[in-house]
Amino acid sequence: MKNSKTATAIAIVLVSVFAISVIALPATYAQLDIPYVSTGRFTTKAFIGALPNPVGVGQEVLLHIGIQQQLATVDRGWYGMSVTIERPDGKIDTITDIKTDSTGGTGRVYVPPVAGTYYLQSHFPEQRMPTTAGGIPANTTMLASDSPKLTLVVTEEPLQYYPAAPLPNEFWTRPINAQLREWSAISGSSWMDNEYNEAPESPHVLWTKPLTMGGLVGGDIGDHSFEHGDAYEGKWPNRLILAGRMYYTAGPYERPVVTYCVDLRTGEQIWAKVLLDNRTISTGQTFYWDNFNYHGTFDYLWVVVSSNWTAIDAFTGEPSFTFYSVPSGTNIYGPSGEICRYSISLNSGLMTLWNSTKAGLRGASGMSAGSWGSRVANQQINATTYGLEYNISIPTGLRGSVRSVSLGDKVVGGTQNTTHVVNWAFSLKAGQEGQLLYDKVWNAPASWMANNVTFATYGSSWALTDLDANIGLIWAKEELLHYAFDLNTGNFLWVSEVPHHYLDTYSIGRRIEYGKMYSVGMAGIIYCWDTANGKLLWTYNATDPYSEFLWGNYWAEDLLFIQGGKLYFFHSEHSPVNPLFRGAPAVCLDAETGEEVWRVDGLFRKTDWGGSPIMGDSVIAMYNSYDQQVYAIGKGPSAMTVEAPMAAITLGSSLVIRGTVIDVSPGTKQTSVALRFPKGVPAVSDESQGEWMKHVYAQFARPMDVTGVDVTLSVLDSNGNYRDIGTTTADADGFFKFKFTPDIEGEYTVYASFEGSGSYYPSHATSAFTVDPAPATPLEPQPEPVSMTDTYVMGMGIAVIVAIAIVGAVLVLILRKR
């Protein structure tokens, strides 16, 4: 599958090289309305090429097919070409009904099924030149021709494609080199699917930036904090991430209204501007333009004032062009990032779709429709006149309202009351637009009427409509139950196995991913349900160990992100009292098991009425209502030092290798942090990260149980052998040491490496030491040999001494007898 996708990508690139047009071409010559008056005959030369050649079995080959004569305009092409493929197993494959673009050629993909030698030939049928081009008059008969046969060699051994770029294993920034295509999986913008990110595996902070006056006031105000926006005056309300840049405003009533643009991964401010007349950004857009002249993505920030939309250049913050009289409706992104706006009237039985791309083209076709930037730059464009994509009839008599729209698939809607649920859908598939798919009524259980059930916390609506999972949910508030419906058929699926906690009547949210539905609300209990049958799989309690939160035993939580098999929850509430409750948890759970990946209490607190956390380029950005700062959460860079003795040691002696592992994230350079950590912020373990970040960025007391990161030590010895000599763990100061006894003499290079963690990217450092030979062992002195004369004299001396001793002993005995 991977090779197939790679080959497809190659094919697309090659097709663009061959200038294959994406403009729809007329289907027959009759549609061209050209009278058949032949003015001559022209001998054509058909051609065929194959790339790559040779190629492996089962790999894609791009065939370049056409004739050498071009046409005058991009809406022209040659028709009816075909390809004959003689296979090595004797079978014949054919490709027919090939239409070229105006270059005279086009492309088709062929996948050879067996190894061997293939022979390919293209065939051009006789037809007329539609308009004068290349010196050939209109209506000239273009004679039929066949290309020379092309030999295609197919081997058992697959062709090696351009190697994939590995995902980064070090701190990275924008711009991302366009050749690193695989990085698209970790570099999404904030309105895109969260799966285009490597979401944080710890609560590590990259940087902070003050938004307004914030935190504790102090003095005679006591223990109260500055206002933070909840309720109804939310701060950080307009924010988005586009291609690694974050754009935001501070609050709802600051004047002038300044939009800030900062680098998401470094926190560096790029620009700060007042947009138009104190306006704010409504949405962002990355729009891929793919046409015969131009292929590339354009980036815009949209400022919407009533029906006037101004595109702001996301790089400079300056206006680019304006749509005026944009029709009313609901926005939805198209497959290339175009902004579409649909309007559905169930009473009139009509659906309209407005397309920003069609509006920008302003009715252009042919050669004038080949480029986008020059077409729209500095223009004031009437969006109603030019932007209509389609206006289709839909079934009449559909009850209720529209729930959700999936372009190219379907529209679903319905209504409900205490006696029944109505579900309907109509198609948006090509050729089936407006066709009714189903219109069904499900009779509600008697308990709905008996309990006067209502269907949402605020108002009467579906709790969730997910057209990716094709599940719709109704929340029966008084029963504390979810009722699920199949959006492919409109049929009832299940009711949740057990009811929620009663506090969830006040607030609850839910998301569907991985075949599971996750729900959490004011009760602070996170539920995981099987979307196949409504069975409860697990729960997690956001415990409050100090009974700080007044409304329950668990903290109310909101589910903000689902990415990489992980769930991310943050706390806020509608109208919090002041002083704020202490210790609000931010929690990351394993989506399959419900086990904690990480949790930190009291570091982050989001807002209910301002901007919720957003994610892009694998970084979570959020407004923290504990101190009114913007925080960036993600994996940061680390740096190491390592030292070994400068003086040589002798073989057989030991030495101590020592060094540090430091967090060098952008926030550690902030004055408020750098002054407190003049030697740098130590890198600590993932398990210690939450409490450590509270110390570093929120000035909580230094935790006593912090552990550092693991360090591996290796050497390259004087014999050229590279080997690990051991591991050690840095302490809370980021300091590590390791005792080592070298086993051979000579010069050593020592390598200290930190392999990275959920909080930091890897780092390493090198040093060196020398081992001198051990000193030679001194010889013990040997006694001089004794001569024979000395031996005789010594013997006589000993005999005399013995004789004297005997005489002395005899005298002593005689004297005692007297």
QUIHUKA-V835012 format. One record per residue. RES is the residue in one small letter. PSI is psi in radians with two decimals (999 if undefined). Layout:
BEGIN
res={RES | RES}
psi={PSI | PSI}
END
This chain:
BEGIN
res={m | k | n | s | k | t | a | t | a | i | a | i | v | l | v | s | v | f | a | i | s | v | i | a | l | p | a | t | y | a | q | l | d | i | p | y | v | s | t | g | r | f | t | t | k | a | f | i | g | a | l | p | n | p | v | g | v | g | q | e | v | l | l | h | i | g | i | q | q | q | l | a | t | v | d | r | g | w | y | g | m | s | v | t | i | e | r | p | d | g | k | i | d | t | i | t | d | i | k | t | d | s | t | g | g | t | g | r | v | y | v | p | p | v | a | g | t | y | y | l | q | s | h | f | p | e | q | r | m | p | t | t | a | g | g | i | p | a | n | t | t | m | l | a | s | d | s | p | k | l | t | l | v | v | t | e | e | p | l | q | y | y | p | a | a | p | l | p | n | e | f | w | t | r | p | i | n | a | q | l | r | e | w | s | a | i | s | g | s | s | w | m | d | n | e | y | n | e | a | p | e | s | p | h | v | l | w | t | k | p | l | t | m | g | g | l | v | g | g | d | i | g | d | h | s | f | e | h | g | d | a | y | e | g | k | w | p | n | r | l | i | l | a | g | r | m | y | y | t | a | g | p | y | e | r | p | v | v | t | y | c | v | d | l | r | t | g | e | q | i | w | a | k | v | l | l | d | n | r | t | i | s | t | g | q | t | f | y | w | d | n | f | n | y | h | g | t | f | d | y | l | w | v | v | v | s | s | n | w | t | a | i | d | a | f | t | g | e | p | s | f | t | f | y | s | v | p | s | g | t | n | i | y | g | p | s | g | e | i | c | r | y | s | i | s | l | n | s | g | l | m | t | l | w | n | s | t | k | a | g | l | r | g | a | s | g | m | s | a | g | s | w | g | s | r | v | a | n | q | q | i | n | a | t | t | y | g | l | e | y | n | i | s | i | p | t | g | l | r | g | s | v | r | s | v | s | l | g | d | k | v | v | g | g | t | q | n | t | t | h | v | v | n | w | a | f | s | l | k | a | g | q | e | g | q | l | l | y | d | k | v | w | n | a | p | a | s | w | m | a | n | n | v | t | f | a | t | y | g | s | s | w | a | l | t | d | l | d | a | n | i | g | l | i | w | a | k | e | e | l | l | h | y | a | f | d | l | n | t | g | n | f | l | w | v | s | e | v | p | h | h | y | l | d | t | y | s | i | g | r | r | i | e | y | g | k | m | y | s | v | g | m | a | g | i | i | y | c | w | d | t | a | n | g | k | l | l | w | t | y | n | a | t | d | p | y | s | e | f | l | w | g | n | y | w | a | e | d | l | l | f | i | q | g | g | k | l | y | f | f | h | s | e | h | s | p | v | n | p | l | f | r | g | a | p | a | v | c | l | d | a | e | t | g | e | e | v | w | r | v | d | g | l | f | r | k | t | d | w | g | g | s | p | i | m | g | d | s | v | i | a | m | y | n | s | y | d | q | q | v | y | a | i | g | k | g | p | s | a | m | t | v | e | a | p | m | a | a | i | t | l | g | s | s | l | v | i | r | g | t | v | i | d | v | s | p | g | t | k | q | t | s | v | a | l | r | f | p | k | g | v | p | a | v | s | d | e | s | q | g | e | w | m | k | h | v | y | a | q | f | a | r | p | m | d | v | t | g | v | d | v | t | l | s | v | l | d | s | n | g | n | y | r | d | i | g | t | t | t | a | d | a | d | g | f | f | k | f | k | f | t | p | d | i | e | g | e | y | t | v | y | a | s | f | e | g | s | g | s | y | y | p | s | h | a | t | s | a | f | t | v | d | p | a | p | a | t | p | l | e | p | q | p | e | p | v | s | m | t | d | t | y | v | m | g | m | g | i | a | v | i | v | a | i | a | i | v | g | a | v | l | v | l | i | l | r | k | r}
psi={-0.72 | -0.76 | -0.67 | -0.75 | -0.68 | -0.75 | -0.66 | -0.72 | -0.73 | -0.72 | -0.73 | -0.76 | -0.78 | -0.64 | -0.71 | -0.57 | -0.66 | 0.04 | 0.79 | 2.23 | 2.53 | 0.06 | 2.35 | 2.32 | 2.70 | 2.60 | -0.58 | 2.87 | -0.48 | -0.59 | -0.39 | -0.28 | 0.82 | 2.18 | 2.49 | 1.59 | 1.79 | 2.31 | 0.11 | -3.12 | 2.51 | 2.26 | 2.10 | 2.85 | 1.83 | 2.63 | 2.84 | 2.40 | 2.80 | 2.24 | 2.28 | 2.85 | 1.95 | 2.97 | 2.79 | 2.78 | 2.36 | 0.06 | 2.65 | 2.43 | 2.29 | 2.07 | 2.27 | 2.03 | 2.41 | -2.86 | 2.95 | -0.05 | 2.26 | 2.94 | 2.96 | -0.63 | 2.80 | -0.29 | 0.23 | 2.82 | 2.89 | 2.56 | 2.72 | 0.24 | 2.79 | 2.91 | 2.33 | 2.30 | 1.95 | 1.99 | 2.75 | -0.29 | 0.19 | -0.15 | 2.77 | 2.20 | 2.56 | 2.59 | 2.17 | 3.07 | 0.80 | 2.28 | 2.24 | 3.03 | -2.95 | -0.23 | -0.16 | -0.12 | 3.00 | -3.02 | 2.63 | 2.63 | 2.33 | 2.44 | 1.87 | 2.27 | -0.35 | 2.76 | 2.70 | -2.89 | 2.22 | 2.65 | 2.13 | 2.44 | 2.33 | 2.70 | 2.22 | 2.13 | 2.65 | 2.41 | 3.12 | 2.64 | 2.07 | -0.68 | 2.77 | 2.29 | 2.42 | 0.55 | 0.03 | 2.12 | 2.70 | 2.58 | 0.06 | 2.39 | 2.05 | 1.90 | 2.63 | 2.63 | 2.75 | 2.47 | 2.77 | 2.65 | 2.36 | 2.29 | 2.18 | 2.13 | 2.16 | 2.15 | 2.78 | -0.57 | 2.19 | 2.60 | 2.43 | 2.11 | 3.00 | 2.25 | 2.50 | 2.53 | 2.25 | 2.67 | 2.64 | 2.44 | 0.48 | 2.87 | 2.34 | 2.78 | 3.00 | 2.73 | 2.67 | 2.19 | 2.32 | -0.30 | -0.28 | 1.10 | -0.59 | -0.35 | -0.17 | -0.40 | -0.25 | 0.27 | 0.84 | 2.80 | 2.91 | -0.39 | -0.04 | 3.06 | 2.38 | -0.33 | -0.18 | 0.72 | 2.73 | 1.58 | 2.66 | 2.39 | 0.11 | 2.92 | 0.59 | 2.34 | 2.27 | -0.75 | 2.86 | 2.75 | 2.15 | 2.41 | -0.86 | -3.13 | 2.35 | 2.99 | -2.80 | 2.40 | -0.89 | 3.11 | -2.51 | -0.04 | -0.29 | -2.40 | 0.37 | 2.67 | 2.94 | 2.67 | 2.50 | 0.06 | -0.27 | 2.16 | 2.80 | -0.09 | 0.81 | 2.40 | 2.83 | 0.76 | -0.57 | 1.81 | 2.50 | 2.82 | 2.21 | 2.00 | 0.86 | 0.00 | 2.42 | 2.33 | 2.34 | 2.81 | 2.82 | -0.81 | -3.09 | -0.31 | 0.19 | 2.49 | 2.32 | 2.83 | 1.79 | 2.26 | 2.21 | 2.44 | 2.08 | 2.69 | 2.10 | -0.63 | -0.35 | -0.32 | 0.01 | 2.27 | 2.21 | -0.80 | 2.81 | 2.10 | 2.71 | 2.11 | 2.14 | -2.25 | 1.25 | 0.81 | 2.89 | 2.86 | 2.29 | -0.70 | 2.96 | 2.92 | 2.28 | 1.97 | 2.07 | 2.02 | 2.13 | 1.72 | 3.13 | -0.42 | -0.47 | 2.47 | 1.96 | 2.91 | 2.36 | 2.55 | 2.29 | 2.59 | 2.28 | 2.17 | 2.05 | 2.13 | 1.82 | -2.12 | 0.21 | 2.17 | 2.16 | 2.19 | 2.14 | 2.30 | 2.10 | -0.38 | -0.72 | -0.39 | 0.19 | 2.58 | 2.50 | -0.90 | 3.02 | 2.36 | 2.32 | 2.75 | 0.73 | 2.26 | 2.74 | 2.76 | -2.92 | 2.29 | 2.56 | 2.46 | 2.45 | 3.13 | -0.42 | 0.22 | 0.03 | 2.56 | 2.10 | 2.67 | 2.04 | 2.62 | 2.21 | 2.16 | 1.86 | -0.53 | -0.75 | -0.27 | 0.71 | 2.55 | 2.26 | 2.60 | 2.12 | 2.46 | 2.15 | -0.53 | -0.80 | -0.64 | -0.75 | -0.56 | -0.38 | 0.77 | 0.12 | 2.64 | 2.96 | -2.49 | -0.54 | -0.16 | 0.26 | -0.37 | 2.71 | -0.93 | -0.87 | -0.37 | -0.60 | -0.32 | 2.23 | 0.41 | 2.65 | 1.96 | 2.24 | 1.86 | -0.49 | -0.66 | -0.67 | -0.31 | 0.03 | 2.10 | -0.87 | 2.83 | 1.84 | 2.69 | 2.46 | 2.88 | 2.48 | 2.80 | 0.13 | 2.31 | 2.69 | -2.34 | 2.95 | 2.34 | -0.77 | 2.75 | 2.33 | 1.91 | 2.36 | 0.03 | -1.40 | 2.92 | 2.34 | 2.65 | -2.99 | -2.88 | 3.00 | 2.69 | -2.89 | -0.05 | -0.43 | 2.85 | 2.28 | 2.22 | 2.31 | 2.85 | 2.56 | 2.75 | 2.58 | 0.23 | 2.60 | 2.25 | -0.16 | 0.27 | 2.23 | -0.12 | 2.35 | 2.26 | -0.74 | 2.73 | 1.69 | 2.63 | 2.24 | 2.20 | 2.16 | 2.70 | 2.68 | -0.44 | -0.45 | -0.78 | -0.70 | -0.60 | 0.10 | 0.89 | 2.39 | 2.88 | 0.20 | 2.90 | -0.77 | 1.89 | -3.10 | 1.81 | 2.94 | 2.57 | -0.61 | 2.40 | 1.96 | 1.80 | -0.14 | -0.78 | -0.21 | 0.83 | 2.34 | 2.48 | 2.38 | 2.35 | 1.92 | 1.68 | -0.79 | -0.45 | -0.26 | 0.64 | 2.65 | 2.40 | 2.21 | 2.51 | 2.53 | 2.05 | -0.08 | -0.55 | -0.35 | 0.01 | 2.67 | 2.43 | -1.03 | 2.90 | 2.48 | 2.52 | -0.69 | 2.72 | 2.74 | 2.95 | 2.59 | -0.48 | -0.31 | -0.08 | -0.40 | -0.56 | 2.36 | 2.53 | 2.85 | 2.66 | 2.69 | 2.29 | 2.63 | 0.51 | 0.36 | 2.66 | 2.20 | 2.29 | 2.52 | 2.61 | -2.60 | -0.46 | -0.32 | 0.33 | 2.16 | 2.15 | 2.46 | 2.14 | 2.56 | 2.10 | -0.16 | -0.54 | -0.03 | 0.17 | 2.50 | 2.16 | -0.73 | 2.87 | 2.76 | 2.32 | 2.14 | 1.32 | 2.62 | 1.63 | -0.33 | 0.18 | 0.75 | -0.65 | 2.21 | -0.37 | -0.08 | 3.11 | -0.24 | 2.66 | 2.31 | 2.36 | 2.72 | 2.40 | 2.01 | -0.69 | 2.56 | 2.05 | 2.40 | 0.59 | 0.33 | 2.64 | 2.43 | 2.18 | 2.47 | 2.75 | 2.48 | 3.04 | 2.97 | -0.98 | 1.34 | 2.51 | 2.88 | 2.16 | 2.58 | 2.60 | 2.40 | 2.56 | 0.42 | 2.31 | 2.50 | 2.27 | 2.39 | 2.17 | 2.67 | 2.13 | -0.41 | -0.73 | -0.36 | 0.10 | 2.62 | 2.26 | -0.82 | 2.74 | 2.42 | 2.30 | 2.13 | 0.07 | -0.73 | 2.45 | 2.10 | -2.91 | 2.61 | -0.67 | -0.15 | -2.60 | 2.23 | 2.86 | 2.59 | 2.81 | 2.42 | 2.68 | 0.61 | 0.40 | 2.35 | 2.23 | 2.40 | 2.67 | 2.19 | 1.94 | -0.02 | -0.55 | 0.13 | 0.73 | 2.74 | 2.28 | 2.46 | 2.20 | 2.17 | 3.11 | 2.31 | 3.00 | 2.67 | 2.84 | 2.56 | 2.69 | 2.70 | 2.44 | 2.54 | 2.82 | 2.36 | -0.58 | 2.55 | 2.57 | 2.85 | 2.63 | 2.33 | -0.29 | 2.85 | 2.76 | 2.88 | 2.13 | 2.32 | 2.81 | -2.92 | 2.73 | 2.09 | 2.47 | 2.06 | 0.55 | 2.73 | -0.63 | -0.42 | -0.25 | -0.15 | 2.48 | -0.75 | -0.47 | -0.78 | -0.60 | -0.52 | -0.35 | 1.20 | -0.39 | 0.17 | 2.75 | 2.08 | 2.52 | 2.31 | 2.96 | 2.79 | -0.64 | -0.50 | -0.07 | -0.78 | -0.92 | -0.57 | -0.72 | -0.60 | -0.68 | -0.78 | -0.84 | -0.31 | 0.06 | 0.44 | 2.82 | 2.56 | 2.17 | 2.56 | -0.25 | 0.50 | 2.41 | 2.58 | -2.86 | 2.81 | 2.44 | 2.33 | 2.33 | 2.34 | 2.79 | 2.68 | 1.92 | -3.13 | -0.23 | 0.05 | 0.26 | 2.22 | 2.25 | 2.58 | 2.43 | -0.10 | 3.06 | 2.72 | 2.92 | 2.25 | 2.75 | -2.98 | -0.20 | 0.08 | 0.15 | 2.41 | 2.74 | 2.74 | 2.23 | 2.33 | 2.39 | 1.84 | 2.58 | -0.15 | 2.79 | 2.90 | -2.96 | 2.42 | 2.46 | 2.27 | 2.38 | 2.21 | 2.26 | 2.46 | 2.09 | -0.02 | 2.98 | -2.97 | -0.29 | -0.51 | 2.63 | 2.81 | 2.83 | 2.91 | 2.89 | 2.80 | 2.71 | -2.98 | 2.75 | 2.90 | 2.46 | 2.05 | 2.77 | 2.62 | 2.55 | 2.67 | 2.53 | 2.15 | 2.55 | 2.47 | 2.43 | 2.45 | 2.38 | 2.51 | 2.54 | 2.45 | 2.36 | 2.85 | -0.67 | -0.79 | -0.59 | -0.78 | -0.81 | -0.77 | -0.70 | -0.76 | -0.69 | -0.72 | -0.67 | -0.73 | -0.77 | -0.69 | -0.72 | -0.79 | -0.72 | -0.66 | -0.79 | -0.75 | -0.71 | -0.68 | -0.79 | -0.74 | -0.69 | -0.71 | -0.83 | -0.70 | -0.58 | -0.57 | 999}
END
